Amino acid sequence: MNENNTQKPEWYVIHTYSGYENKVAQNIVKKAENQQLTDKILEVQIPTEQVREITDGKEKEITRKIFPGYVLVRMIHNDEVAYLIRSIRGVTGFLGADPNQPIPLTPSEIAAMGVDLGETVEINLSVGDPVRIVGTAMDGFTGVVQSIDIEAGTCMVLVSMFGQETPTQFALTDVARDN
């Protein structure tokens, strides 16, 4: 491939061994600096998303890789850069039909893989699940989930109180699956 300084940088996908994404990304940046190729390798990203997990009434926020085993690199593709990336431990190659001539991502693919994908919430509750109320004045009461509003972070539970079924709204963190 001829070296063309007017070539514009594009996003490419690098396939890695699972679990090597962070190490590969660090090594790409380090090798680009050591070999003065920072004008060719401009950006390295591992697409992640923040996820709130709610399990048994406890909420925690975790960072999860959206595409495990892949690293995105914004670069000007040439033989020297391609060799540098392929020589990094943990890299299996560029994504594409011909590993020697990788195809850059299109703008719509970049948008779909974008780093700013927002927040996702995962809960271990479904409508109809038996639950136990925790951390409220109704601590210890049991009921059945009637509806879940993930955006509001609440659920409607049909609680059995004094012999009557009463629909009551709770925060998702105030209910735990009753096994």
Residue frames as a rotation matrix with the C-alpha (Angstrom) as fourth column:
MET 1
0.582 0.813 0.000 0.00
0.813 -0.582 0.000 0.00
0.000 0.000 -1.000 0.00
ASN 2
-0.223 -0.704 0.675 1.43
0.609 -0.641 -0.467 3.39
0.761 0.307 0.571 -0.87
GLU 3
-0.375 -0.031 -0.926 1.98
0.864 -0.373 -0.338 5.91
-0.335 -0.927 0.167 1.90
ASN 4
-0.235 0.395 0.888 -0.40
0.564 -0.689 0.455 8.80
0.791 0.609 -0.061 1.39
ASN 5
-0.889 -0.213 -0.405 -0.33
0.458 -0.447 -0.769 11.65
-0.017 -0.869 0.495 3.91
THR 6
-0.736 0.673 0.073 -3.65
-0.639 -0.726 0.253 13.04
0.224 0.140 0.965 2.67
GLN 7
-0.414 0.575 -0.706 -5.41
0.246 0.817 0.522 9.81
0.876 0.042 -0.480 3.60
LYS 8
-0.090 0.438 0.895 -8.02
-0.791 -0.577 0.203 10.44
0.605 -0.689 0.398 6.28
PRO 9
-0.930 -0.274 0.247 -8.20
-0.369 0.672 -0.642 8.35
0.010 -0.688 -0.726 9.46
GLU 10
0.020 0.943 -0.331 -11.00
-0.655 0.263 0.709 5.81
0.755 0.203 0.623 9.71
TRP 11
0.053 0.108 0.993 -12.28
-0.931 0.365 0.010 3.39
-0.361 -0.925 0.120 12.36
TYR 12
-0.168 -0.157 -0.973 -11.25
-0.548 0.835 -0.040 -0.26
0.819 0.527 -0.227 12.12
VAL 13
0.742 0.437 0.508 -12.15
-0.669 0.433 0.605 -3.25
0.045 -0.788 0.614 14.27
ILE 14
-0.398 -0.887 -0.235 -9.38
-0.745 0.462 -0.481 -5.36
0.535 -0.017 -0.844 15.79
HIS 15
0.726 0.582 -0.368 -10.24
-0.286 0.741 0.608 -8.89
0.626 -0.336 0.704 16.95
THR 16
-0.309 -0.823 0.477 -8.53
-0.836 -0.004 -0.548 -9.99
0.453 -0.568 -0.687 20.17
TYR 17
-0.605 0.112 -0.788 -8.49
0.395 0.902 -0.175 -12.97
0.691 -0.418 -0.590 22.46
SER 18
0.498 0.852 0.162 -11.34
0.175 -0.282 0.943 -12.66
0.850 -0.441 -0.289 24.94
GLY 19
0.839 -0.134 -0.528 -10.17
0.526 -0.051 0.849 -10.87
-0.141 -0.990 0.027 28.06
TYR 20
-0.176 -0.984 0.038 -7.20
0.931 -0.153 0.332 -9.21
-0.321 0.094 0.942 26.28
GLU 21
0.503 0.459 0.732 -9.08
0.762 -0.636 -0.125 -6.09
0.408 0.620 -0.670 25.13
ASN 22
0.986 -0.100 -0.132 -7.63
-0.010 -0.829 0.560 -3.70
-0.165 -0.551 -0.818 27.75
LYS 23
0.233 -0.964 0.126 -4.07
0.233 0.181 0.955 -5.02
-0.944 -0.193 0.267 27.39
VAL 24
-0.071 -0.204 0.976 -4.26
0.985 0.138 0.101 -4.84
-0.155 0.969 0.191 23.57
ALA 25
0.775 0.429 0.464 -5.59
0.508 -0.860 -0.054 -1.25
0.376 0.278 -0.884 23.68
GLN 26
0.821 -0.529 -0.216 -2.80
-0.125 -0.536 0.835 -0.18
-0.557 -0.658 -0.506 26.07
ASN 27
-0.004 -0.889 0.459 -0.15
0.463 0.405 0.788 -1.87
-0.886 0.216 0.410 23.94
ILE 28
0.293 0.166 0.942 -1.40
0.944 -0.205 -0.257 -0.26
0.151 0.965 -0.217 20.72
VAL 29
0.978 0.094 0.185 -1.11
0.064 -0.984 0.164 3.19
0.198 -0.148 -0.969 22.31
LYS 30
0.601 -0.799 0.024 2.31
-0.124 -0.064 0.990 2.39
-0.790 -0.598 -0.138 23.82
LYS 31
-0.049 -0.638 0.768 3.77
0.756 0.479 0.446 0.97
-0.653 0.603 0.459 20.58
ALA 32
0.576 0.312 0.756 2.37
0.756 -0.554 -0.347 3.88
0.311 0.772 -0.555 18.52
GLU 33
0.966 -0.260 -0.010 4.16
-0.226 -0.858 0.461 6.31
-0.129 -0.443 -0.887 20.86
ASN 34
0.338 -0.894 0.294 7.41
0.052 0.330 0.943 4.31
-0.940 -0.303 0.158 20.86
GLN 35
-0.266 -0.426 0.865 7.50
0.831 0.353 0.430 4.09
-0.488 0.833 0.260 17.05
GLN 36
-0.711 0.009 -0.703 6.33
-0.094 -0.992 0.082 7.70
-0.697 0.124 0.707 16.49
LEU 37
-0.850 0.479 0.219 3.11
0.388 0.287 0.876 6.60
0.357 0.830 -0.429 14.80
THR 38
-0.485 0.692 -0.534 0.72
0.565 -0.217 -0.796 8.74
-0.667 -0.688 -0.286 16.86
ASP 39
-0.522 0.305 -0.796 -0.04
-0.624 -0.773 0.113 10.68
-0.581 0.556 0.594 13.67
LYS 40
-0.674 0.264 -0.690 -1.33
-0.484 0.549 0.682 7.41
0.559 0.793 -0.242 12.12
ILE 41
-0.316 0.567 -0.760 -2.95
0.711 0.673 0.206 5.74
0.628 -0.475 -0.616 15.16
LEU 42
-0.534 0.127 0.836 -5.15
-0.200 -0.980 0.020 8.48
0.822 -0.156 0.548 16.59
GLU 43
-0.152 0.590 0.793 -7.57
-0.986 -0.148 -0.079 6.79
0.071 -0.793 0.605 18.96
VAL 44
-0.727 -0.030 -0.686 -8.13
-0.036 0.999 -0.006 3.40
0.686 0.020 -0.728 20.57
GLN 45
-0.335 0.694 0.637 -11.41
-0.938 -0.309 -0.156 2.52
0.089 -0.650 0.755 22.27
ILE 46
-0.933 0.258 -0.251 -13.13
0.283 0.957 -0.068 -0.44
0.223 -0.134 -0.966 23.87
PRO 47
-0.360 0.862 0.358 -16.88
-0.431 -0.494 0.755 0.18
0.828 0.117 0.549 23.61
THR 48
-0.853 0.112 -0.510 -18.40
0.487 0.524 -0.699 -0.11
0.189 -0.844 -0.502 27.08
GLU 49
-0.070 0.860 0.505 -21.66
-0.100 -0.509 0.855 0.76
0.993 0.009 0.121 28.76
GLN 50
-0.860 -0.076 0.505 -22.64
-0.497 -0.108 -0.861 1.53
0.120 -0.991 0.055 32.33
VAL 51
-0.194 0.793 -0.577 -25.13
0.009 0.590 0.807 -1.02
0.981 0.152 -0.122 33.63
ARG 52
-0.393 0.186 0.901 -27.10
-0.914 -0.185 -0.360 -0.84
0.100 -0.965 0.243 36.86
GLU 53
-0.484 0.221 -0.846 -27.65
0.038 0.972 0.232 -4.32
0.874 0.080 -0.479 38.20
ILE 54
-0.171 0.502 0.848 -30.36
-0.969 -0.241 -0.053 -4.85
0.177 -0.831 0.528 40.77
THR 55
-0.237 0.017 -0.971 -30.14
-0.053 0.998 0.030 -8.21
0.970 0.059 -0.235 42.47
ASP 56
-0.030 0.332 -0.943 -32.07
0.869 0.475 0.140 -9.10
0.494 -0.815 -0.302 45.63
GLY 57
0.829 0.522 -0.200 -32.78
0.554 -0.722 0.414 -5.45
0.072 -0.455 -0.888 46.36
LYS 58
0.230 -0.824 -0.518 -29.14
0.313 -0.442 0.841 -4.34
-0.921 -0.355 0.157 46.07
GLU 59
0.981 0.113 0.158 -28.12
0.189 -0.367 -0.911 -2.00
-0.045 0.924 -0.381 43.31
LYS 60
0.116 -0.972 -0.206 -24.63
0.241 -0.174 0.955 -1.71
-0.964 -0.161 0.213 41.89
GLU 61
0.854 0.090 -0.513 -23.22
-0.422 -0.458 -0.782 -0.03
-0.305 0.884 -0.354 38.81
ILE 62
0.159 -0.803 0.574 -20.80
0.336 0.591 0.734 -1.93
-0.928 0.076 0.364 36.61
THR 63
0.101 -0.223 -0.969 -18.97
-0.868 -0.496 0.024 -1.21
-0.486 0.839 -0.244 33.36
ARG 64
0.289 0.094 0.953 -19.52
0.183 0.971 -0.151 -3.91
-0.940 0.218 0.263 30.76
LYS 65
-0.781 -0.562 -0.272 -17.82
-0.222 -0.157 0.962 -4.41
-0.584 0.812 -0.002 27.39
ILE 66
0.227 0.901 -0.370 -20.39
-0.721 -0.100 -0.686 -4.14
-0.655 0.422 0.627 24.62
PHE 67
0.817 -0.039 -0.575 -18.34
-0.460 0.557 -0.691 -6.23
0.347 0.829 0.438 22.17
PRO 68
0.534 -0.661 0.527 -16.07
-0.397 0.354 0.847 -8.61
-0.746 -0.661 -0.074 24.11
GLY 69
0.197 -0.574 0.794 -13.06
0.628 0.696 0.348 -9.62
-0.753 0.430 0.498 22.04
TYR 70
0.316 -0.046 0.947 -12.98
0.877 -0.366 -0.311 -6.44
0.362 0.929 -0.076 19.95
VAL 71
-0.114 -0.402 -0.908 -11.11
0.562 -0.780 0.275 -3.13
-0.819 -0.479 0.315 20.07
LEU 72
0.806 0.387 0.448 -11.86
0.591 -0.467 -0.658 -0.09
-0.046 0.795 -0.605 17.87
VAL 73
-0.189 -0.913 -0.362 -8.93
0.646 -0.393 0.654 1.85
-0.739 -0.111 0.664 16.40
ARG 74
0.929 0.353 -0.106 -9.15
0.180 -0.686 -0.705 5.17
-0.322 0.636 -0.701 14.54
MET 75
0.000 -1.000 0.017 -6.13
0.154 0.017 0.988 5.17
-0.988 0.002 0.154 12.26
ILE 76
0.429 -0.060 -0.901 -4.70
-0.876 -0.270 -0.399 5.79
-0.219 0.961 -0.169 8.84
HIS 77
0.747 -0.062 0.662 -4.27
0.013 0.997 0.080 2.29
-0.665 -0.051 0.745 7.44
ASN 78
0.458 -0.644 -0.612 -0.93
-0.827 -0.057 -0.560 1.38
0.326 0.763 -0.559 5.87
ASP 79
0.461 -0.303 -0.834 1.41
0.048 0.947 -0.317 -1.62
0.886 0.106 0.452 5.97
GLU 80
-0.613 -0.782 0.118 3.51
-0.034 -0.124 -0.992 -0.28
0.790 -0.612 0.049 8.85
VAL 81
-0.427 0.554 0.714 0.48
-0.898 -0.352 -0.264 0.42
0.105 -0.754 0.648 11.07
ALA 82
0.617 0.694 -0.372 -1.17
-0.669 0.711 0.217 -2.89
0.415 0.115 0.903 10.18
TYR 83
0.097 -0.682 -0.725 2.04
0.156 0.730 -0.665 -4.79
0.983 -0.048 0.177 11.04
LEU 84
-0.758 -0.367 0.539 2.38
-0.398 -0.394 -0.828 -2.94
0.517 -0.842 0.153 14.35
ILE 85
-0.018 0.855 0.519 -1.16
-1.000 -0.023 0.002 -3.86
0.014 -0.519 0.855 15.37
ARG 86
0.701 0.307 -0.643 -0.93
-0.415 0.910 -0.018 -7.50
0.579 0.280 0.766 14.19
SER 87
-0.167 -0.889 -0.427 2.34
0.041 0.426 -0.904 -7.95
0.985 -0.168 -0.035 16.12
ILE 88
-0.385 0.070 0.920 0.72
-0.855 -0.404 -0.327 -7.13
0.349 -0.912 0.215 19.48
ARG 89
-0.970 -0.011 -0.243 0.19
0.080 0.930 -0.359 -10.12
0.230 -0.367 -0.901 21.76
GLY 90
-0.556 0.829 -0.052 -3.51
0.269 0.120 -0.956 -11.00
-0.786 -0.546 -0.290 21.98
VAL 91
-0.040 0.510 -0.859 -4.45
-0.782 -0.551 -0.291 -9.60
-0.622 0.660 0.421 18.54
THR 92
-0.063 0.071 0.995 -5.85
0.368 0.929 -0.043 -12.17
-0.928 0.364 -0.085 16.14
GLY 93
-0.704 -0.259 0.661 -6.24
0.707 -0.172 0.686 -9.69
-0.064 0.950 0.304 13.27
PHE 94
-0.843 0.460 -0.278 -8.44
-0.477 -0.879 -0.009 -7.08
-0.249 0.125 0.960 11.69
LEU 95
-0.156 0.876 0.455 -12.13
0.222 0.480 -0.848 -7.75
-0.962 -0.031 -0.270 11.22
GLY 96
0.187 0.258 -0.948 -13.01
-0.839 -0.459 -0.291 -8.19
-0.510 0.850 0.131 7.55
ALA 97
0.963 0.257 0.078 -13.07
-0.171 0.811 -0.560 -10.73
-0.207 0.526 0.825 4.74
ASP 98
0.515 -0.857 0.024 -9.43
0.441 0.241 -0.865 -10.06
0.735 0.456 0.502 3.82
PRO 99
0.750 -0.196 -0.632 -7.30
0.608 -0.173 0.775 -9.58
-0.261 -0.965 -0.011 6.96
ASN 100
-0.350 -0.935 0.058 -4.59
0.865 -0.299 0.403 -7.89
-0.359 0.191 0.914 4.87
GLN 101
-0.854 0.167 0.493 -7.03
0.148 -0.830 0.537 -5.30
0.499 0.532 0.684 3.53
PRO 102
-0.582 0.660 -0.476 -9.47
0.731 0.169 -0.661 -4.50
-0.356 -0.732 -0.580 6.38
ILE 103
-0.229 0.628 0.743 -12.60
0.594 -0.515 0.618 -2.54
0.771 0.583 -0.255 5.63
PRO 104
-0.984 -0.124 0.130 -13.20
-0.015 -0.665 -0.746 0.59
0.179 -0.736 0.652 7.73
LEU 105
-0.434 0.870 -0.233 -16.47
0.762 0.217 -0.610 1.02
-0.481 -0.442 -0.757 9.59
THR 106
-0.319 0.446 0.836 -19.17
0.610 -0.579 0.542 3.10
0.726 0.682 -0.088 7.92
PRO 107
-0.770 0.054 0.635 -20.56
-0.383 -0.836 -0.392 6.16
0.510 -0.546 0.665 9.72
SER 108
0.299 0.946 0.123 -23.75
-0.728 0.143 0.671 4.25
0.617 -0.290 0.731 10.57
GLU 109
0.449 -0.228 -0.864 -21.73
0.416 0.909 -0.024 1.34
0.791 -0.348 0.503 11.99
ILE 110
-0.685 -0.725 0.067 -19.69
0.332 -0.393 -0.858 3.78
0.648 -0.566 0.510 14.07
ALA 111
-0.402 0.625 0.669 -22.88
-0.749 -0.645 0.152 5.34
0.527 -0.440 0.727 15.41
ALA 112
0.614 0.672 -0.414 -24.26
-0.361 0.705 0.610 1.90
0.702 -0.226 0.676 16.24
MET 113
0.296 -0.602 -0.742 -21.03
0.714 0.655 -0.246 0.98
0.634 -0.457 0.624 18.09
GLY 114
0.148 -0.276 0.950 -20.67
-0.161 -0.954 -0.253 4.41
0.976 -0.115 -0.186 19.65
VAL 115
-0.736 -0.534 -0.416 -19.18
0.345 0.232 -0.909 4.78
0.582 -0.813 0.014 23.06
ASP 116
-0.886 0.425 0.183 -22.06
-0.431 -0.614 -0.661 6.93
-0.169 -0.665 0.728 24.33
LEU 117
-0.670 0.638 -0.380 -24.81
0.109 0.590 0.800 4.32
0.735 0.494 -0.465 24.33
GLY 118
0.059 0.716 0.695 -26.42
-0.732 -0.443 0.518 5.46
0.679 -0.539 0.498 27.55
GLU 119
-0.678 -0.264 0.686 -27.31
-0.722 0.416 -0.554 3.39
-0.139 -0.870 -0.472 30.55
THR 120
-0.163 0.599 -0.784 -28.89
-0.323 0.718 0.616 -0.05
0.932 0.354 0.077 30.65
VAL 121
-0.242 0.153 0.958 -30.66
-0.966 0.059 -0.253 -1.51
-0.095 -0.987 0.133 33.66
GLU 122
-0.388 0.118 -0.914 -30.73
-0.209 0.955 0.212 -5.21
0.898 0.273 -0.346 34.36
ILE 123
-0.202 0.376 0.905 -33.07
-0.979 -0.041 -0.201 -6.59
-0.038 -0.926 0.376 36.99
ASN 124
-0.951 -0.133 -0.278 -33.77
-0.153 0.987 0.052 -10.11
0.268 0.092 -0.959 38.11
LEU 125
-0.531 0.844 0.080 -37.54
-0.042 0.068 -0.997 -9.58
-0.846 -0.533 -0.001 38.38
SER 126
-0.919 0.388 0.062 -40.42
0.088 0.051 0.995 -10.37
0.383 0.920 -0.081 36.06
VAL 127
-0.284 0.912 0.297 -44.14
-0.924 -0.343 0.170 -9.76
0.257 -0.226 0.940 36.23
GLY 128
0.620 0.611 -0.491 -45.68
-0.413 0.787 0.457 -12.57
0.667 -0.081 0.741 38.28
ASP 129
-0.287 -0.812 -0.509 -42.57
0.195 0.470 -0.861 -13.18
0.938 -0.346 0.023 40.43
PRO 130
0.771 0.430 -0.469 -43.08
0.527 -0.018 0.850 -13.59
0.357 -0.903 -0.241 44.18
VAL 131
-0.140 -0.825 0.548 -41.13
0.147 -0.564 -0.812 -10.89
0.979 -0.033 0.200 46.07
ARG 132
0.258 0.075 -0.963 -40.25
0.965 0.022 0.260 -9.91
0.040 -0.997 -0.066 49.61
ILE 133
0.765 0.040 0.643 -40.27
0.100 -0.993 -0.056 -6.24
0.637 0.107 -0.764 50.65
VAL 134
0.188 -0.786 -0.589 -36.93
0.979 0.200 0.045 -5.05
0.083 -0.585 0.807 52.11
GLY 135
-0.708 -0.700 -0.090 -35.72
0.706 -0.700 -0.111 -1.77
0.015 -0.142 0.990 53.59
THR 136
-0.519 0.594 0.615 -39.10
-0.197 -0.783 0.590 -0.04
0.832 0.185 0.524 54.03
ALA 137
-0.485 0.451 0.749 -41.78
-0.868 -0.145 -0.475 0.23
-0.106 -0.880 0.462 56.73
MET 138
0.634 0.765 -0.113 -43.31
-0.772 0.619 -0.145 -2.86
-0.041 0.180 0.983 55.07
ASP 139
-0.374 -0.903 -0.209 -40.12
-0.883 0.416 -0.217 -4.89
0.283 0.103 -0.954 55.58
GLY 140
-0.851 -0.044 0.523 -40.91
-0.270 0.891 -0.365 -8.61
-0.450 -0.452 -0.770 55.53
PHE 141
0.244 0.970 -0.011 -44.22
-0.437 0.100 -0.894 -8.40
-0.866 0.223 0.448 53.67
THR 142
-0.729 -0.421 0.539 -44.52
0.255 0.564 0.785 -10.54
-0.635 0.710 -0.304 50.54
GLY 143
0.273 0.832 -0.482 -46.33
-0.364 -0.374 -0.853 -10.04
-0.890 0.408 0.201 47.29
VAL 144
0.094 -0.155 0.983 -46.42
0.806 0.591 0.016 -10.63
-0.584 0.791 0.180 43.55
VAL 145
-0.731 -0.436 -0.525 -44.97
0.048 -0.801 0.597 -8.25
-0.681 0.411 0.606 40.92
GLN 146
0.326 0.923 0.205 -47.79
0.479 0.026 -0.878 -6.76
-0.815 0.384 -0.433 38.83
SER 147
0.893 -0.109 0.437 -45.78
0.359 -0.414 -0.837 -4.34
0.272 0.904 -0.330 36.66
ILE 148
0.122 -0.925 -0.359 -42.25
0.801 -0.122 0.587 -2.97
-0.587 -0.359 0.726 36.30
ASP 149
0.979 0.079 0.186 -41.30
0.170 -0.818 -0.549 0.58
0.109 0.569 -0.815 35.26
ILE 150
0.297 -0.952 -0.074 -37.56
0.955 0.295 0.033 0.46
-0.009 -0.081 0.997 34.56
GLU 151
-0.121 -0.343 0.932 -37.31
0.470 -0.846 -0.251 4.15
0.874 0.408 0.263 33.62
ALA 152
0.462 0.373 0.804 -38.86
-0.476 -0.661 0.580 5.23
0.748 -0.651 -0.128 36.93
GLY 153
-0.635 -0.762 -0.127 -37.02
-0.350 0.430 -0.832 2.49
0.689 -0.484 -0.540 38.84
THR 154
-0.458 0.573 0.679 -40.26
-0.820 0.023 -0.572 1.23
-0.344 -0.819 0.460 40.39
CYS 155
-0.831 0.333 -0.445 -42.53
0.017 0.815 0.579 -1.77
0.555 0.474 -0.684 40.38
MET 156
-0.063 0.893 0.446 -46.14
-0.942 -0.201 0.269 -2.35
0.329 -0.403 0.854 41.38
VAL 157
-0.893 -0.250 -0.374 -46.53
-0.100 0.921 -0.376 -5.24
0.439 -0.298 -0.848 43.80
LEU 158
0.239 0.971 -0.012 -49.77
-0.416 0.114 0.902 -6.85
0.877 -0.210 0.431 44.90
VAL 159
-0.790 -0.591 0.165 -49.10
-0.334 0.188 -0.924 -7.09
0.515 -0.784 -0.346 48.65
SER 160
0.072 0.783 -0.618 -51.15
0.403 0.544 0.736 -9.28
0.912 -0.303 -0.276 50.97
MET 161
-0.890 -0.307 0.338 -52.04
-0.140 -0.520 -0.842 -7.13
0.435 -0.797 0.420 54.01
PHE 162
-0.715 0.605 0.349 -54.56
-0.473 -0.052 -0.879 -8.08
-0.514 -0.794 0.323 56.66
GLY 163
-0.314 0.576 0.755 -56.20
0.387 0.804 -0.452 -10.64
-0.867 0.150 -0.475 54.39
GLN 164
0.798 0.589 -0.130 -56.55
0.145 -0.397 -0.906 -8.27
-0.585 0.704 -0.402 51.42
GLU 165
-0.013 -0.754 0.657 -54.50
0.981 0.118 0.156 -7.88
-0.195 0.646 0.738 48.23
THR 166
0.744 0.218 -0.631 -53.32
0.219 -0.973 -0.077 -4.27
-0.631 -0.081 -0.772 47.96
PRO 167
0.519 -0.597 0.612 -51.40
0.755 -0.015 -0.655 -2.90
0.400 0.802 0.443 44.94
THR 168
0.811 -0.350 -0.469 -48.42
0.120 -0.685 0.719 -0.91
-0.573 -0.639 -0.513 46.23
GLN 169
0.813 -0.564 0.144 -45.60
0.034 -0.199 -0.979 0.83
0.581 0.801 -0.143 44.39
PHE 170
0.742 -0.662 -0.105 -41.99
0.221 0.094 0.971 0.23
-0.633 -0.744 0.216 45.48
ALA 171
0.345 -0.769 -0.538 -38.54
-0.921 -0.387 -0.039 1.23
-0.178 0.509 -0.842 44.29
LEU 172
0.653 -0.138 -0.745 -36.82
-0.318 0.843 -0.435 -1.67
0.687 0.521 0.506 42.54
THR 173
-0.441 -0.897 -0.024 -34.21
-0.282 0.164 -0.945 -1.60
0.852 -0.410 -0.325 45.30
ASP 174
-0.445 0.346 0.826 -36.93
-0.893 -0.110 -0.436 -2.22
-0.060 -0.932 0.358 47.92
VAL 175
0.715 0.679 0.164 -37.97
-0.658 0.734 -0.169 -5.63
-0.236 0.013 0.972 46.60
ALA 176
-0.534 -0.845 0.016 -36.11
-0.807 0.516 0.286 -8.90
-0.250 0.140 -0.958 46.49
ARG 177
-0.108 0.444 -0.890 -37.07
-0.618 0.671 0.410 -12.07
0.779 0.594 0.202 44.73
ASP 178
0.028 0.218 0.976 -38.72
-0.942 0.333 -0.048 -14.44
-0.335 -0.917 0.214 47.21
ASN 179
-0.437 -0.279 -0.855 -37.48
-0.673 0.733 0.105 -17.94
0.597 0.621 -0.508 46.53
